Amino acid sequence: MLRVPKTQWLACLARSQSTSARPTTGEEYQYLQRSKIPMLHFQPSLPRLPIPELEKTCARYLAAQQPLLSPDAFERTKELVNQFSQQDGPKLQTLLKEFDAANKHTSYISEPWFDMYLRDRAPLPLNYNPLLMMNPDPRPQFNDQLLRTTNLVISSLRFMKSLRAKILEPEVFHMNPAKSDTPTFRTVTSMMPSFISTYVAYAFKAFPLDMSQYQGLFGGTRIPELGKDRIYRTDSSRHVVVMRNGNMYAVDVLDAQGNIEQPATLLARFERVLKDAKAPAADPLGLLTTENRDTWATARTHLTQLGTNARSLELVDSALFCICLDDSTIEPENPIPAIREFLFGDGTNRWFDKSFTLIVAKDGTAGINFEHSWGDGVAVLRYFQEIFKETTTAPFAQVGLQGVDNQSKDAVVPIEFTLDDRVKAAIRTAENNHNAVIDSLDMNYMKYEAINKSVCKRQRISPDSVMQLGFQLAYYKQHGAFVGTYESCSTAAFRHGRTETMRPCTVATKTFCQEVERRDSGKKKSMAELRDMMNQCSTVHGQLTKEAAMGQGFDRHLFGLKHTAQRNGLPLPALYEDPAYGAINHNILSTSTLSSPALLAGGFGPVVKDGYGIGYNIQDGYLGSVVTSYKPHRNGREFVDCLRAAYEDIGKVLAATGPSPKEK
């Protein structure tokens, strides 16, 4: 994922203290970037996502199962894996490779992964839509709701226009930005033919990433249909849909020629929405997007048959994106209420089906809630970072700007719907269902300052491995057990890559946790011994992360083989009926992290009723986690208390030992 060095951000912020207006005429206003390297220059030479060797997948799967199973259960699973590797597996592997060879334009996981998302009937909020909450503008006067909305929209449109004109900077992960994120890199790689450009980038230790998902950012909506949803996209719309108090408005943001409207014009239009005296919607239609997908599909079909609702829904579906103007505020010392509001809220002022929704609260707090089927975090995070960077360093709308809109009143149009008793009843049912879910959702936040990026750097240990070790130790403290754990890892370094699962619960982490919690003082390990074990945890973690990022995990491969059996009408191998397979895919601990100076917090719901959803990040000054869980299935407050205790234990080991001699 794109990472911007902290020094670069601080320099930008220092330069940004001037409030002089930027020019809003000509192409400089219309485009965020004009890349020297064509946006899709690397795409043809991106390597294809590899299909791992069957034997290695089986070995990796067994290694992940070992810390979770009793010796007897592990032996039974081992027998099934051996049977699979010798009987069903080779045939499925051959069929999967044939399918892959016939679809060289994509990856073997892309189509079944899209299909999995679109067939799931679970409601989108909490089950799928994640949240990224943006840091405030360091200049308080720019956190005005109207001003920040205007600037975020302008930067969003500049990003969109650069993307559609294919002049956005290609997405590249730089191992050493100081050496590769340079004019020399851009000059050399841009001169290379596309079919070898990626391999030239590798020579700089720079890794171009797949950009196929970016097309899904703007003008997209997931439309509910019975059995399987579909993704709708258009590139011809000129408006956004704005939601306020459950009411919806189509607001033009591009002129008839497709140019971004002037800052004063946009500010005036959003001001009209904010000042509209219309009462809050009595029957907020957005609540239907919180429903089971088949239920929503049935209601939507009926809705389209009433009045001019088909046209109104088209305005929503075709909007470039959704903007929700909320009345909530954030408390810096307790961000949980705001995170809850942005992640799911009461559903009355949301349209969860849109590809993404830009939410701006009354105090200017901003965030992105996005629908997950069309893409993963890479494209969304890139967009998120770009608009944060521009709006906090060089915004177009300045403090004191007066709104001026000389255009037709049709530029801001309320989106009206005809509702009958059946639709109103569906809305009430959706509201009750959504309230029942969110009332059972517990959310806790932990900020721990004694361990941070600087501490991990001094200790020569992976920050991510430290955080993941904390999750294992916390769960063991709470329950005395080890469970299926999911850490998302991007495979965007490959053409049409999606994600791979990294399994942080290992034999090494299990051993460490058991030793830390050992009650027999006569057999307790010394701090030096615990540090050696912690280093081993970090080494194993690093290797698993590398394998996952290189498409060499086991989860997606086994998923692809299972899908191959189903696609070809073959019996499902016994491996997939093994309770151990079900247990490891019942992810009690579902974790994900994004690293960005723009990010205040990230969050998502548990993926199973008796699980924890853990959005975490490790910053220069602290490590933090947003933990979600469902009552009464889990005690989230207790888990967070155990998590703090876990990091205290880990911190004691680090403080007592320092870097091992071989690491100094």
Secondary structure as GFF3:
##gff-version 3
##sequence-region A 1 664
A	DSSP	alpha_helix	6	15	.	.	.	ID=ss1
A	DSSP	alpha_helix	27	30	.	.	.	ID=ss2
A	DSSP	three_ten_helix	43	45	.	.	.	ID=ss3
A	DSSP	alpha_helix	54	65	.	.	.	ID=ss4
A	DSSP	three_ten_helix	66	68	.	.	.	ID=ss5
A	DSSP	alpha_helix	71	86	.	.	.	ID=ss6
A	DSSP	alpha_helix	88	101	.	.	.	ID=ss7
A	DSSP	alpha_helix	110	119	.	.	.	ID=ss8
A	DSSP	beta_strand	131	134	.	.	.	ID=ss9
A	DSSP	three_ten_helix	140	143	.	.	.	ID=ss10
A	DSSP	alpha_helix	145	164	.	.	.	ID=ss11
A	DSSP	beta_strand	172	174	.	.	.	ID=ss12
A	DSSP	alpha_helix	177	180	.	.	.	ID=ss13
A	DSSP	alpha_helix	183	191	.	.	.	ID=ss14
A	DSSP	alpha_helix	194	203	.	.	.	ID=ss15
A	DSSP	beta_strand	206	208	.	.	.	ID=ss16
A	DSSP	three_ten_helix	212	216	.	.	.	ID=ss17
A	DSSP	beta_strand	220	223	.	.	.	ID=ss18
A	DSSP	beta_strand	230	233	.	.	.	ID=ss19
A	DSSP	beta_strand	239	244	.	.	.	ID=ss20
A	DSSP	beta_strand	247	252	.	.	.	ID=ss21
A	DSSP	alpha_helix	263	275	.	.	.	ID=ss22
A	DSSP	three_ten_helix	285	290	.	.	.	ID=ss23
A	DSSP	alpha_helix	293	304	.	.	.	ID=ss24
A	DSSP	alpha_helix	309	318	.	.	.	ID=ss25
A	DSSP	beta_strand	322	325	.	.	.	ID=ss26
A	DSSP	alpha_helix	336	343	.	.	.	ID=ss27
A	DSSP	beta_strand	356	360	.	.	.	ID=ss28
A	DSSP	beta_strand	366	370	.	.	.	ID=ss29
A	DSSP	alpha_helix	377	393	.	.	.	ID=ss30
A	DSSP	three_ten_helix	409	411	.	.	.	ID=ss31
A	DSSP	beta_strand	412	414	.	.	.	ID=ss32
A	DSSP	alpha_helix	421	440	.	.	.	ID=ss33
A	DSSP	beta_strand	441	448	.	.	.	ID=ss34
A	DSSP	alpha_helix	453	459	.	.	.	ID=ss35
A	DSSP	alpha_helix	463	479	.	.	.	ID=ss36
A	DSSP	beta_strand	485	490	.	.	.	ID=ss37
A	DSSP	beta_strand	499	502	.	.	.	ID=ss38
A	DSSP	alpha_helix	507	516	.	.	.	ID=ss39
A	DSSP	three_ten_helix	521	523	.	.	.	ID=ss40
A	DSSP	alpha_helix	527	549	.	.	.	ID=ss41
A	DSSP	alpha_helix	555	567	.	.	.	ID=ss42
A	DSSP	three_ten_helix	574	577	.	.	.	ID=ss43
A	DSSP	alpha_helix	579	584	.	.	.	ID=ss44
A	DSSP	beta_strand	589	593	.	.	.	ID=ss45
A	DSSP	beta_strand	599	603	.	.	.	ID=ss46
A	DSSP	beta_strand	612	618	.	.	.	ID=ss47
A	DSSP	beta_strand	623	630	.	.	.	ID=ss48
A	DSSP	alpha_helix	636	657	.	.	.	ID=ss49
A	DSSP	three_ten_helix	661	663	.	.	.	ID=ss50
###
